[in-house]
Amino acid sequence: MSERIVIEVGGEEQLSPQQREDAIRSVQAMAMPAIESRNRAFESEAATEELSKAINGPLIALYEQDGKARRVAEEERPLLSASPDWHVDWLDTPTQVESPREGRAFFTPPFHFPWAWHRVDGCPPNFVRHNNSAGVLAMEGAAGPLAPGSCGRFVEVHAGFGIGIRPERDGLLVANSDRRFMKFIYEVAAYGVGSFAVTEGGTECSLMSEGLWKAGESRKKFRKRVSVNERERFESNLFGDGVMRHVIPVRAGQDYQFNIGAWLYVDNASGVGQSGAIAGVRLEVPIMELFGP
């Protein structure tokens, strides 16, 4: 598993060597469902591409034989950009935390560890930046010749924050994230024949123990795909993502990790022409809540 992704885990000042190892294993476990889901999407996209090549093959052959048509398809196009002011929508009001009750714990920034991972068969992201003291992260990915920072392959990157717990009794643990805010921006373009560009992204959470995924979910919050002389740019407002809540049985003295994050994917194919996709995501996690034994 580890050879397929690059993992970064912070929080060295708060974690013991064993806790850091547990955090890394939790990110590995969290990545497995995402990798399996993306691989299925790759298989579906490959089938679509085979059909597209069969349909566009004769037209592409004509383009390659016609010098003027090829020059038009490959003429210089404006580069893409994803440069929002991440601070415009910043949450300036401190989160009001309820008083703890028996069996209930609230965690606010700084969290136990920030984390990030990306696939090694794709490109690394342009950047991933954590501000653990505020519970805020931002990341950007680019694919294709029209996207600054692209290395020529797809990008899939996930990043977020995590906390570790060790229950004192057996029972049920409820992990809850109901205050989570996201903003995204993208620009995608495809020119010529057989070209496309795509981006998508969302939020996710997972509960893990001893390197095993116990519960969680991933939500796709945006997707855009363009082809054949299309170009589109979009920037969202900051918005709340709704409640993520999961319940698992736990054992006393065993370590568990609760990770909250966001993810981003960009890809392209230029065919006879040019294409690209660039996208950025910001996530704010002001609080995580645990209720259990």
N, C-alpha and C positions, 0 to 999 in steps of 0.2 A: 504493500500500500504506500509506504513512505517514498518509494522511488518514483511514484507517479505524480507527486505533488511536492511543492516547496512550502514548508510551514515556518511561520514566524510567531513566536510567543514572547510577550514582554512580561513585566511585573517581577523582574528578578529580585528587586528589593523587598518584595512581600512574600515570595515563595521560597520554601525549602527546596533542595534538589529533588526530593521525591514528589513534592507538589508540582514542581515545574514539569517533571516527567509525566505526571498525571494530566496536566493541562495539555501537553503535546499530544498524548494519547487521546484525549477528548476531542481535539481538533481533527485528528486522523479518523476517529469514529464518525464525527459529524460530516466529514467529507465523503464518506462512502456512498450514502444515498444520492448525493448531488452528482457524483461521478457516474453512477449507474444511470441516473436520469439523463445526463448529458450524452452518454454513449448511445442510449436509445434514440435520442434526437439526432445524433450524427448518422445513425443507420437510416432513419427516415429521410434526412436531408440528402444522403447519398443516393437513395432511390429516386428522389425528386430531381437531383442533378443529372442522373442517367437519362431520365425522360427528357429533361431540358436539352441535353446535348443531342439526343436523337432528333428532336424537333428543330433545334437551331443549327445543327451541323451543316446542312446545305447553305444556309444564309451566312454562317461564319466563313465557309470556304469561299463564297463570293467576295466577302469583305477582304479576306486575305489576298485575293487576286486583284482587287481594285485598289490601287494605291491611294487615290483620292478619298475613297470611303474610309479606308483605314486611318488616314491622317485625320479625318474629321472625328472618328471614334476615339482617337488617342490624343487629340489636341489638349493643350493645357487647361485644366479646370481649377477653380478656386479651392484652396485647401479647407478642410473642415475645421470647426472650432467648438470647444465646450469649455467656456470660460465664464461661469457665473460668479456673482459676488456671494460667496457662501454665507456671508455675515448679514445679509439683508433681512433674513427671516429669523435671526438668532433668537433663541428663547431666553429673554432677559430676566424673567421672573423665576426665582428659585422654586424648585418643586417642594410643595408642602407634604411632608411625610406624616402619616398617621402614627399615633403612639403604638409601640409594639404591644402585642398581646401574647398570652401564653401559646407557645408553639408557632408564633408568627415572627418572621424576621424581614426587615427591609434593608436593601443594599443600595447605596447611592455612590456616585463617583468619589474617589477613584475605586474602580472595581479591582478584583484580585489579579486579573491579567487581561491585556489586549491580545488579540490573535488575528492572523491572516493566513490564507493559503491560496495558491494558484497552481494550475496544471502545468507540468513540465513539457507536455507535448504541444502546448500553445506558447504564446509569448507572455512574459511578465507584464503586469500593469504599468502604466506610466508612473503612477504613484499610489501608495496607500499611506494615509496620515492619521494617526490616532492622537487624540487629546484625552487621555484617561482621566485626568483631573476634572474634566467637564463631561465625560461620557459621550464624546462626539468623534466621529471619524468621517473622512472623505476619501474617495478613490476615483481613479480614472483609467480607462482602457481604450486602446485604439487598434484598428485593424485596417489594412489596405493602403495603397499608395497615396490616397487623398487624405489620410489621417495622420497628423504629426505624431511621432513617437512610435509608430507601428514598426514591428520587426518582420511582418509578412505572414503571420499566422493569426489564428483566433486568440482571444483572451478570455479566460474565465477566472474571476477573482472573487473571493469571499473574505469578509473581515468583520470583526465585532469585539465584544467584551465577554468575559466569563467570570463566574464565581465558583468557589469550591466549598463543599459542606461535608460534615461527618455527623450523621444523626446519632443521638445518644440512645434511642430506642428503636425497635422494629415498628413498622407502621406504614402509612401512606404519606408520600411527600407530594405537595402541590407546588408546582413552579409556575409563576405568573408574571407576565409582562403586559401591562395594559397602558403604559405611557411610553410610547415609542414613536419617533417622528422621522419622516423621510422626505428628501428632496432629490429630484433627478433632472438631468439635462442630457440631450443627445442631438447629434446631427449625423445623418446618413445620406449617402448619395451613390447612384449607380448610372454610368453612362456607357453606351455601346450595346453590343449584342452578347447575350449570355452572362450578363453582369448582375450582381445583387449585393446588398449590404443589409445587415440585420443587427439589432441590439435588443437586449432584454435585461431585466433585473428585478430585484425584489428583496424581501426580508425573510429571516429564518430564525428558528430557535431549536435547541436540542438539549436533552438530558442524557448524560453518559455516566458510566461507572466502569472502572477497570478496563478502559479501552473499548467498551461495548456501547453501542447506541441503544438507548432504552425507549425514548419517545421524542417526538418533535414534529416540525412541519416547515414547509417552504412555501412562500406566497409570491407569485409572479405579479408585480405591480405595474409593469409596462413592457411592451414589445412593439417594435416597428421594423418592418422589412420593406425595402424598396428594390426596384429592378428597372432596367431599360429606360434611362433618361428621367429618373425621378430623383428628387432631392428634398429632404425635409429636416427641419430643426424644431425642437420643442423643449421648453423648460417648465417644470412644474412649480407650484407653490410648495411650501412646507406643509405636510399633512400628517395626521395621525393614522396609524396603521391598524388600530383595533386590538382587541385582546388576544394574546396567545397564552393558553393555559393547558398544562399537562399534569397528569397524576400517575405516579409509579409507586410500587411497593419498594420499601427500602429496609436494609438491615443495619442494626446498630454497629458502629465502629467502621463501617465501610465508607469509602470516599466517593462522592458524586460531584459532577460538574454541570452547571447550567450556563449555556452559551447563547447569547443573543447577537444577531448580526445582519448584514446585508450582502447581496451578491450582484455581480455585474457580468454580462457576456456581450462580446462583439465579434463579428465575423464578416467575411466578404469573399467574393470571387469576381474578377474583373473581365473574364472572357476576352472579347475584342473590344477594348475600351478601358475605362478606369472606374474604380469604386472605392468606398471607404466607409468606416463607421467609427465614431468616437463618442464616448458617453462618460458621464460622471454621476456619482451618487454620494449624498451626505446622509448620515444616520445619527440621530440623537437618542440616547438611552439614559434618561434621568433617574430611573429607578428599576430595580428588580425585586421581586417579592417571593418568599418561600413560606409555606405553611405546612407543618407536619409534626411528626413525633418529637 
